[in-house]
């Protein structure tokens, strides 16, 4: 970097680079994902359902269906909606919880909300005519919206709630799947869609003495309102004479800490790594504006959002929020130095007279050129510099909001913006100005010991009435473990056995040896911050395949050897070389707890989510189920 440029900066890049590495080194642990315990056995009380008001009683189900969908979150209800649209009605959605909602059923902690814009996060808005109240929605409105979708597509009549799948097995003779549950169901189905979600299995840090603790304790995804009082909007009145500790400071804690701070007599926030917290700026929906949107607006808007996240050059930022700002800043900084052909093409694809066909080709071309461009060394340095500037602003924000300088310093994140999930909140940092709130900065070490009375840290016992675990969800563990059931395919081979050396799929959806079986989430598919966008694309895609098979009276579909091999190769060749970036990151679930994924086959689709959606779209247009083997 030239000296002149360096002089204009308010920080020294070399010092910051060194500081980032020091902070990472404090946190890297040899045990990686094994630092967490699986929530079962002695810990299973952490995953009991606190929200069910009435336990269902029913006879075991032994029927045979066209399709079984496992999971009643957005993936499950979207599957139901898209199946109905295709005229397929003989299906059941099996859901562990007492209602639809998935992640939103479980995560109804105080303050739970979504910081992806509601106009793109809520799927099917054009079909349901629902108008979200605010730019960013919250858990109660999201659960209400599940009811809206469910009513629109009459999904409740197809649901088996309070039912946990514990085995899924292919019956070769019958060419059917057999699904067993904790309610002694033995259901058969021609097709199975695994819509289990991505962050569905709570995890706990393996802290000595968790079960010795005599006070009250729970995980944020099973919030105990009987104990705290209040609801998702806060007002936790039962905590007014309680001392509470929360372990973890990720996106969940950032949202519930302000409510705990407002209600508890005393709140200790145990921090291992601070989150990066930028402004959220929520606002009410302008209904006139909303109603004036033209047909197809929602897809345009979510594609526009996704475009910013994957390096497309759009001249209009429709969502215009903290997410797109991250990428707009990087793109804007680069465009000044970028190859002029990229700039020209970006204007060309915005022109209305170009056909979709040309636009698609140009977009893919631009994205590929862009990826080549940013992997150049001089450009990587420029991106790093823009990142330093952005994170300096985030750190400055903590300093400006938090009164106590030492606490403010502890709350500053020293890592690159996308090492961890960025958070956006306008009350979290302010909570630390309350007299009853104390940040316990463990300086990267985390909580290591709990005793009967509370948390032991630096030889001090923090005696508390309640410990809340905001410690997140399993990500890097075996897919079947996260599902909570094993899938046994052709010749008795389990999915865990097939994938023991890496994922192997076609489109991230099919895997050979597991016919008539569809996956939405294990990997080799799209990665996007707006997860419902992927679920919508994938559920529409699977519903199309099922309809195709029904029309042709086909009962069997499986990825061909070749198609799966080619897709694995595509995943490997398109894997963005993020290894060095991730290695330099502070540990977290984005980099497999500091042990970046070295098997390129386990990556998501490296061309980005938009390119993946376009690819599935052209595949459907081709209308031949190319790459799939079918039979009657
Ligand atoms: P995370 O995995 O992001 O956070 C877990 C937290 O627990 C981290 O701060 C982690 O520290 C901490 N931790 C783990 N072990 C210890 C220990 N021994 N001592 C102290 N702290 C410890 O889980 P979340 O539930 O917060 O979020 C999960 C994901 O859910 C988010 O990334 C996001 O994708 C989604 N989400 C989205 C929201 C939104 O839209 N706003 C809101 C909530 C969740 P460390 O960082 O050091 O590992």
Boltz pocket constraint, residues with backbone or C-beta under 6 A from the ligand:
constraints:
  - pocket:
      binder: B
      contacts: [[A, 27], [A, 113], [A, 114], [A, 115], [A, 116], [A, 199], [A, 205], [A, 207], [A, 247], [A, 248], [A, 249], [A, 250], [A, 251], [A, 252], [A, 253], [A, 255], [A, 270], [A, 271], [A, 272], [A, 273], [A, 421], [A, 445], [A, 446], [A, 447], [A, 448], [A, 470], [A, 471], [A, 472], [A, 473], [A, 587], [A, 588], [A, 589]]
      max_distance: 6.0
